[in-house]
Amino acid sequence: MASIINKISFKNFFNYYGEYDENTTYEFEEGVNIIVADNGAGKSKFFNAFLWLFYDQILDSDDKIKKNVKDVAVKIISDKAKNETAIGDSVETGILIEYSTGLWKYQITKSFTATRIRENITSYDSWQVIINDVEVSQTDHVLPKFKPVYDADEKNSIIKKLILPNLRQYSFFQGEEVDSIIDFGKKSSIEEAVRTLTDISKYEELVELTKAFKVKAEKDLNKQIQTGQEHNERLDKAIKLKEEFEKSLENDEIKLKEFENLYDFAEQEKNELEQNFSNAEKRNELDLKIKEKNRRVNEAADEYSSFLESLNNRFFDGNFSWISLGFEDVETEFQEKIQAFREIHYEKKAQKNRGENPNQHFHFLPLDSPDSVSLKNMIDREHCFICNREAKIGTPEHDHFIKLKNRAVDSKKDVEFVKNNLEAFFGGLQINAQPFYNKIESIEDSILKTREKEIHLNERLTKLKNELKTLKSQRKDLLISGNEDDDPQVIINRYKGAIKRIEQSSYQIEKLKDSIRQLKTKIQNTEKEIQSLRPADLPEGYLLNYEICNDLATATEKARERVFNNMINLLEKNANHHFQNLIKYNELAGGKLKFDKTPSGAIEFNYTDNKGNLVAGAAEGFQRMKKFSVVMAVISANTTKYNYPLLADAPLSAFGSAFTEGFFEATGNVFPQSIILVNDLYDKEDDMKLNDLGKKIIKNSLVKRVYVNQVPQGVDQVELVTTRKKIK
């Protein structure tokens, strides 16, 4: 009968605060049991209870390392319980698990007691911890009272029976551990699965045993021949030749094993680097593209920045004169005002000069005035021809003639008539402004073209930046495995090196296998020759013993190979059956899982389409689904009904919703009981705290119990307590 977990209770275990009572107890049934919780609400802590049960360890969430309970006991105690424990008092922390088999029901309690001796509740120095003895009790299904078990070996046996140690890797794991449960790149991985499911180890023991019998029987036979009366040199030579062939065969088999190991190591390295190599090549390619794109972005940014800086200059540069925009009327108004200014200016200037010296003001004589020649004659003759009067030298009349004649050269300096003469200022303005107001008509067109160029440069820069961002995003997405610090070229060289070693090893393996076949043929032919040369009087028992041992050795070797191959075929058949169930709600169509042998004897695990073409590069969730189908194949390929529960923490972390739905249905049909801890079905905004997929899944008849874990929001760590709500 199957082992079925009836319940688990906690006592001050991480956030599960309180005694072993209904508030800290989860009850389960055969079929699918689900615990839904948001991150930080106790899923991993729940899983840690079974780690403690099986291995006396917990997974430290701070560094993701499994540690012994005694080394991290203080961290395991509920902070609320620690805070409520006074110095000098003690607090007990523990787990209680009850499970049933066909005849018996068992209760297992693991606990420790911690005494507080100092103030700081989180310090390991503040507590004295004593690990309590494991308590195990049992009862049959008739009597309700549990009776304690005292024998240590019997206690361990009862714990092991919940899930046998050699099956725990298939039945007890956290999400990402699915990837490493079965590594088909390692020969030992598939062999371990076959050993788990079959009695092939017995065949291997028989192979070694019958081989030893054969060697001894042959030695005895040859010894008997050599001690006989009749001596045959041809027989001695044939026996010696066979021994040489067998020695060569032994050496070739040793070399074959070495090259098979080299192949396995190279294949393992290739598989480990597979994603990284693909990433590294792409990363290398992207790095070159990013470098070039960075250069172009910088050039575009510099050009755009220089262009923006030049815009200020365009306001005052005479080639653009943007400062003049909107000054069309101002220029006309300035011309009118400067003209008016000049008219008034010259008018006032003339008035001032005229008042000071009329002769300096007028440069032309009044109408009928004598010209310069006439004035000179009048001066020389001392007579005014205009009024016909004398004008002797020294008289005012004569002096007036002289002034009139010399008026243009007597004074070249204007008389100041205003305090600040702005003629030069306004003239300078007019001269300096001329390039600006001459460009006024073309400014709007210049600005429009400049705006178009700015848009073009900005769009070009934005486009380049977006392209650079896309390249960097693509490169970041490639870091699925490995580290950012890994040199892509180193990864590429290592991967190519592994490929080369695989090819070289494969060549040597095939060469050695061919040599081994030839040697075995030579040994068989030599054996026939030896048989024909054996003395007729040889005791029958020696020959018969050798022939029987030889046949047994050959038969057991073939039987071992046949059992191994049959189990591989069965695993492939069952894996495909479960894989189709897992993807039944997904749009993935057709295809088949294939187990192919490598030259070293390892198994390559591939997925092919309906036409037999290899499908590669699928998403992480799909890859994990393939692995999980093999886990279920290992379970269902067992010759007897699988009798152990599945305990899985976050197995759906990389699945899509369609895969998730198929997962719950498939596990319900393979495992007698499953307890699945997930956050993929959680919705904190919903009254039930379940999303639509969760509400759909719990309606499935295979799903028996559903709990939702919750923790209060916005409280101090010492008040953080996980509570559970039963949904189904």
Salt bridges, closest charged atoms under 4 A:
GLU19 OE1 - LYS11 NZ 3.25
GLU27 OE1 - ARG705 NH1 3.82
GLU29 OE2 - ARG705 NE 3.16
ASP56 OD1 - LYS110 NZ 2.65
ASP60 OD2 - LYS67 NZ 2.85
ASP60 OD2 - LYS75 NZ 3.04
ASP62 OD2 - LYS75 NZ 2.77
ASP63 OD2 - LYS67 NZ 2.81
ASP79 OD1 - LYS82 NZ 3.03
GLU84 OE2 - LYS80 NZ 3.43
GLU92 OE1 - LYS11 NZ 3.28
GLU119 OE2 - ARG116 NH2 3.68
GLU177 OE2 - LYS66 NZ 3.53
ASP179 OD2 - ARG624 NH2 3.33
GLU204 OE1 - ARG195 NH1 2.69
GLU204 OE2 - ARG560 NH1 3.88
GLU218 OE2 - LYS242 NZ 2.22
ASP220 OD2 - LYS216 NZ 3.10
ASP236 OD2 - HIS231 NE2 2.62
GLU246 OE2 - LYS242 NZ 3.90
GLU267 OE2 - LYS270 NZ 3.86
GLU269 OE2 - ARG494 NE 3.24
GLU269 OE1 - ARG501 NH2 2.28
GLU274 OE1 - LYS270 NZ 2.97
GLU285 OE2 - LYS289 NZ 3.12
ASP287 OD1 - ARG475 NE 2.43
GLU292 OE2 - ARG295 NH2 2.47
GLU299 OE2 - ARG295 NH1 2.58
GLU303 OE1 - ARG460 NH1 3.07
GLU333 OE2 - LYS337 NZ 2.88
ASP380 OD2 - LYS376 NZ 3.09
GLU382 OE1 - LYS392 NZ 3.99
ASP414 OD2 - LYS349 NZ 2.19
GLU423 OE2 - ARG342 NE 3.49
ASP445 OD2 - LYS449 NZ 3.40
GLU454 OE1 - ARG451 NH1 2.29
GLU467 OE1 - LYS293 NZ 2.74
GLU467 OE2 - LYS463 NZ 2.88
GLU484 OE2 - ARG475 NH1 2.93
ASP514 OD1 - ARG517 NH2 3.71
GLU527 OE1 - LYS242 NZ 2.47
GLU527 OE2 - ARG534 NH2 3.07
GLU529 OE2 - ARG234 NH2 3.94
GLU557 OE2 - ARG560 NH2 3.95
GLU561 OE1 - ARG560 NH2 3.19
GLU561 OE2 - LYS597 NZ 3.04
GLU620 OE2 - ARG624 NH2 3.22
GLU661 OE2 - LYS696 NZ 3.27
GLU665 OE2 - LYS584 NZ 2.87
ASP686 OD1 - LYS695 NZ 2.61
GLU719 OE1 - LYS80 NZ 3.14
